[in-house]
Structures are given as C-alpha cells and as structure tokens.
C-alpha cells in the first residue's frame, strides 16, 4: 500500500481546510487486484464547529 498526501485545499468557507490523500493498493494471493482511492478530510479551525461523519 502506498499513501501519498496531495496537500490541503482551501474551502470556500473560512476556517475549513480540506485535505486529500491518494491511496494505491495491490492485493496478492489466490486473486490479484489493484485499488486506487482518494480520501478527503475536513479540518475546522473555527471554535465550536465540529461534526462527526
């Protein structure tokens, strides 16, 4: 598995940063496969703002 951070993006709303990570996986065994994924995270820097998703 290889995880490569793609950096932070600035959201349109102040106080919220969006982070992205690209994940490249290879599976081996009786069946071989590859998977390419992108994970998005939101980080709020505004006090009192918080959500669990």
C-alpha angles and dihedrals in degrees: 000000000000122000118191121185111226095196134245126306124207111239121218089247115074115243096031123101123188119212126197131200126185114213122197115188133182123197122202131182131077086344126033122209144151131222129196117192139169121210122202124200131185121212118192118205094182113106113246094017112118138137135173115217 
